[in-house]
């Protein structure tokens, strides 16, 4: 019997703040321009803004958030333009809108496969 990606999905989002920061920093770092140093987000109160990434990288980041947590792109677009831009805001959005999630370990493995 083959194992499918859907076999690893769980029904609830239960990442700690620390785990969530690791995931979003991992996605940001993987998408940062070559040779450009990415400054990680260290607290959930910090802003996720284009000062950290250019506009294309920000869009790509939110596409990965959409894919990872099964959030419809329209809802992600609404969040992107809502003015909410801290780690806490993003986590609250994901907790509310996620239709799928993974364990922390699986999310790291998934994000590595994305790139």
C-alpha positions in Angstrom: 0.0 0.0 0.0 1.5 3.3 -1.1 1.6 6.2 1.4 0.1 9.4 0.0 0.8 13.0 1.1 -2.8 13.2 2.3 -2.0 10.4 4.9 0.1 12.9 6.8 -2.4 15.7 7.1 -4.0 16.4 10.4 -7.3 18.1 11.1 -6.1 20.8 13.5 -3.5 23.5 13.5 -1.5 23.1 16.7 1.9 24.7 16.1 3.4 26.5 19.0 4.5 30.1 18.4 8.1 29.0 18.2 7.3 26.3 15.7 5.3 28.7 13.6 8.2 31.2 13.5 10.5 28.4 12.4 8.2 27.5 9.6 7.6 31.0 8.3 11.3 31.9 8.6 12.2 28.7 6.8 9.8 29.6 3.9 11.1 33.2 3.8 14.8 32.1 3.8 14.3 29.6 1.0 12.7 32.3 -1.1 15.2 35.0 -0.4 17.4 36.1 -3.3 20.7 34.3 -3.6 23.5 36.1 -1.8 21.0 38.3 0.1 21.0 37.8 3.9 17.6 37.2 5.3 17.0 38.6 8.8 14.7 36.2 10.6 11.5 37.1 12.4 12.3 36.6 16.1 8.9 37.3 17.8 5.3 36.9 16.8 4.8 40.7 17.2 7.2 41.5 14.4 5.9 42.6 11.1 6.0 40.5 8.0 6.6 43.2 5.4 8.3 43.9 2.1 11.2 45.3 4.0 12.1 41.7 4.7 11.3 40.4 1.2 10.6 42.0 -2.1 7.0 42.0 -3.3 7.4 38.9 -5.5 9.0 36.9 -2.7 6.1 38.0 -0.4 3.6 36.8 -3.0 5.4 33.4 -3.3 5.6 33.1 0.5 1.8 33.5 0.7 1.3 31.0 -2.1 3.2 28.4 0.0 1.1 29.3 3.0 -2.0 28.7 0.9 -0.7 25.3 -0.3 0.7 24.1 3.1 -2.5 24.9 5.0 -5.1 24.4 2.3 -6.3 28.0 2.4 -8.1 29.2 -0.7 -6.1 31.9 -2.6 -8.9 34.4 -2.4 -8.8 34.3 1.4 -5.0 34.6 1.3 -5.3 37.6 -1.0 -7.7 39.2 1.4 -5.3 38.7 4.3 -2.4 40.1 2.3 -4.3 43.4 1.8 -5.9 43.5 5.2 -3.1 45.5 6.9 -2.6 42.7 9.4 1.1 41.8 9.1 2.5 40.4 12.3 3.4 36.8 13.0 0.5 36.7 15.5 -1.9 38.0 12.7 -0.7 35.3 10.3 -1.0 32.5 12.9 -4.5 33.6 13.8 -5.4 33.7 10.1 -4.0 30.2 9.5 -5.7 28.8 12.6 -9.0 30.2 11.4 -8.8 29.3 7.7 -6.6 26.1 7.5 -8.4 23.2 5.9 -5.4 21.0 6.3 -2.2 21.0 8.3 0.8 18.8 9.2 2.8 18.1 12.2 5.7 20.4 12.7 8.2 17.9 11.3 6.0 17.2 8.3 5.6 20.9 7.6 9.4 21.3 7.5 9.7 18.4 5.2 6.9 19.7 3.0 8.5 23.2 2.8 11.8 21.7 1.8 10.2 19.8 -1.1 8.5 23.1 -2.2 11.8 24.5 -3.3 
